[in-house]
Amino acid sequence: MNSLANWTVTHLAAYGVPLLLLVAFAGSLGIPFPITMVIIAAGAFAHEGLLDWRLAGLACLAGASLADHFEYFLGRWAGERLRLRLEKRAAWQRAQSVINRQGAWAILLTRFWFTPLAPAVNFIAGSRYPYLRFLLYDVAGQLLWVFIYGGLGYLFAEQWQRVSETVGSFTSLSMVVLLLAALLFILWPRRARE
């Protein structure tokens, strides 16, 4: 556990909900911080009676959603200018096409599984994806994130650190598999054309 995460977990019982809100906001902005570990710890602390699970869950949901919507509206504001500069590039067209075709899945899965990709998805979604659909899938994904990881912490309160390590390993492995699949997806059509 890094020193910032250690400090956060140590002070979670004292500062509680406001700290969870701030950490969820910062982590969802893409700041490298083990927010999922903090959610698991919050679930364990709720099990021990140190945090109210309803307020802790609401703080995590609110902080993460606020960050997501900030990125979405940043994409809405800057996305049009960026689109005008990049729309002729094949990479931009592919990314936009994926959001248009698979936007719901991209938004939903990056809330709790491929979390490092969430800020980019939010930004691209903001450039064209309908807001109410983004809101629906964002909140659904955040609810899954809070309930899955907070629930794991609650259920396995005495082993929350071990659960956190396992989840971190699974997420890292998932990212490697996703990156390899993306690389294969990008390179395969080029080899077929050659």
C-alpha positions, -999 to 999 in steps of 0.1 A, spaced: 0 0 0 15 34 -9 18 62 17 -12 82 5 -34 51 4 -21 42 39 -28 77 52 -63 76 37 -72 42 52 -58 52 86 -79 84 86 -110 69 71 -127 64 104 -119 99 116 -128 119 85 -153 94 71 -177 105 44 -161 138 34 -128 119 28 -145 92 8 -162 118 -13 -129 136 -20 -109 104 -27 -136 90 -50 -137 124 -69 -99 125 -73 -96 88 -82 -123 91 -108 -105 120 -124 -77 96 -133 -53 107 -105 -33 75 -98 -48 65 -65 -60 30 -53 -96 42 -49 -109 6 -52 -88 -4 -22 -103 25 -2 -138 14 -12 -130 -21 0 -116 -6 33 -148 15 37 -169 -16 34 -149 -33 61 -151 -2 83 -189 -2 78 -190 -38 89 -172 -29 120 -196 0 127 -170 28 121 -188 41 90 -225 42 81 -226 20 49 -254 41 33 -235 74 37 -202 58 27 -218 44 -5 -235 76 -13 -202 95 -8 -183 72 -31 -211 73 -57 -214 111 -55 -176 118 -57 -170 94 -86 -201 106 -105 -191 143 -101 -157 136 -116 -172 116 -145 -197 144 -153 -169 170 -150 -149 150 -177 -180 145 -198 -188 182 -199 -151 190 -205 -154 167 -235 -186 185 -245 -169 219 -242 -135 210 -258 -146 180 -278 -161 200 -307 -129 220 -312 -109 188 -309 -132 169 -333 -128 197 -359 -90 192 -357 -89 154 -356 -121 142 -374 -103 132 -406 -78 110 -387 -87 73 -387 -80 68 -350 -105 95 -341 -131 80 -364 -126 45 -349 -128 58 -313 -159 78 -321 -174 48 -339 -168 25 -309 -185 51 -286 -214 54 -310 -218 16 -313 -206 3 -279 -209 35 -258 -232 20 -232 -208 -10 -225 -177 13 -226 -193 36 -201 -206 8 -178 -175 -14 -178 -150 15 -172 -168 24 -140 -157 -8 -121 -136 -30 -143 -113 -10 -167 -112 20 -144 -80 36 -158 -98 41 -192 -128 59 -176 -115 95 -180 -109 90 -217 -142 74 -223 -160 102 -204 -142 128 -225 -150 112 -258 -185 105 -247 -189 142 -239 -181 151 -275 -212 135 -289 -228 109 -267 -263 119 -254 -261 131 -218 -291 112 -204 -278 79 -217 -244 88 -203 -260 96 -170 -279 63 -169 -249 41 -177 -225 61 -155 -247 59 -124 -255 22 -131 -217 15 -134 -209 35 -103 -235 17 -83 -221 -16 -94 -186 -4 -85 -196 7 -50 -217 -23 -43 -192 -49 -56 -161 -35 -39 -178 -20 -8 -197 -53 -5 -165 -73 -7 -150 -52 20 -182 -56 41 -184 -94 36 -147 -101 41 -140 -73 67 -113 -92 85 -94 -100 53 -101 -67 34 -64 -61 26 -61 -96 10 -93 -90 -10 -79 -56 -21 -46 -72 -33 -66 -99 -52 -88 -73 -68 -58 -52 -78 -41 -82 -94 -73 -91 -113 -77 -55 -125 -40 -54 -137 -44 -87 -155 -76 -75 -171 -59 -43 -184 -30 -64 -199 -56 -86 -217 -75 -56 -229 -44 -39 -242 -33 -70 -260 -67 -74 -276 -67 -37 -286 -32 -41 -301 -43 -72 -320 -75 -54 -332 -53 -25 -345 -26 -46 -361 -46 -75 -375 -64 -54 -403 -30 -39 -413 -14 -74 -418 -45 -85 -437 -41 -56 -461 -4 -61 -467 
